[in-house]
């Protein structure tokens, strides 16, 4: 009986340690919250828009259209820089 009792105690101790480890991990994940989710969303939208415009720029041969796309890319870069600066403060 002594051996089986020790096994149960060991198993319970391992379970308790694992539960405590999971609680620490959960608390750590919750601490990593984003300061401003709206800014993060804005940055992601700008990144996607920039990717699409860069693809269009590469595929376009019309010089007027390329100039418009280039202006749009510059505006996206400006907005992304401003959003990044606001997020880091």
C-alpha positions as CSV (number, residue, x, y, z in Angstrom):
1,X,0.0,0.0,0.0
2,X,2.9,2.3,0.7
3,X,4.0,2.4,-2.9
4,X,0.6,3.1,-4.4
5,X,-0.1,5.9,-1.9
6,X,3.2,7.6,-2.8
7,X,2.3,7.4,-6.5
8,X,-1.0,9.2,-5.9
9,X,0.8,11.9,-3.8
10,X,3.3,12.4,-6.6
11,X,0.6,12.5,-9.3
12,X,-1.3,15.1,-7.3
13,X,1.8,17.2,-6.8
14,X,2.5,17.1,-10.5
15,X,-1.0,18.1,-11.3
16,X,-0.9,21.0,-8.8
17,X,2.5,22.2,-10.3
18,X,1.0,22.0,-13.8
19,X,-2.0,24.0,-12.7
20,X,0.2,26.7,-11.2
21,X,2.3,26.8,-14.3
22,X,-0.8,27.3,-16.5
23,X,-2.1,30.0,-14.2
24,X,1.3,31.9,-14.5
25,X,1.3,31.5,-18.3
26,X,-2.3,32.8,-18.5
27,X,-1.5,35.8,-16.3
28,X,1.6,36.6,-18.5
29,X,-0.5,36.5,-21.7
30,X,-3.0,38.8,-20.1
31,X,-0.3,41.3,-19.2
32,X,0.7,41.6,-22.9
33,X,-2.4,43.6,-23.8
34,X,-2.1,46.0,-26.6
35,X,-2.2,49.6,-25.5
36,X,-4.4,50.9,-28.3
37,X,-6.2,48.3,-30.4
38,X,-7.5,50.9,-32.7
39,X,-4.0,52.0,-33.7
40,X,-2.9,48.4,-34.2
41,X,-5.9,47.9,-36.4
42,X,-5.1,51.1,-38.3
43,X,-1.5,50.0,-38.9
44,X,-2.6,46.6,-40.1
45,X,-5.1,48.2,-42.6
46,X,-2.4,50.6,-43.8
47,X,0.1,47.7,-44.3
48,X,-2.5,45.7,-46.3
49,X,-3.4,48.8,-48.4
50,X,0.3,49.5,-49.1
51,X,0.8,45.9,-50.2
52,X,-2.1,46.1,-52.6
53,X,-1.0,49.5,-54.0
54,X,2.6,48.2,-54.4
55,X,1.2,45.3,-56.4
56,X,-0.8,47.7,-58.6
57,X,2.2,50.0,-59.1
58,X,4.3,47.1,-60.3
59,X,1.6,45.9,-62.8
60,X,0.7,49.4,-64.1
61,X,2.3,50.8,-67.2
62,X,0.3,54.1,-67.5
63,X,2.5,56.9,-66.1
64,X,-0.4,59.0,-64.8
65,X,-1.7,56.0,-62.9
66,X,1.8,55.2,-61.6
67,X,2.1,58.8,-60.3
68,X,-1.2,58.5,-58.5
69,X,-0.3,55.2,-56.9
70,X,3.1,56.7,-55.9
71,X,1.3,59.6,-54.2
72,X,-1.0,57.1,-52.4
73,X,2.0,55.0,-51.3
74,X,3.7,58.2,-49.9
75,X,0.5,59.1,-48.0
76,X,0.2,55.6,-46.6
77,X,3.8,55.7,-45.4
78,X,3.2,59.1,-43.8
79,X,0.1,57.8,-42.0
80,X,1.8,54.6,-40.9
81,X,4.7,56.6,-39.5
82,X,2.3,58.8,-37.5
83,X,0.3,55.8,-36.2
84,X,3.5,54.0,-35.2
85,X,4.8,57.1,-33.4
86,X,1.5,57.5,-31.5
87,X,1.5,53.8,-30.6
88,X,5.0,53.9,-29.1
89,X,4.2,56.9,-26.9
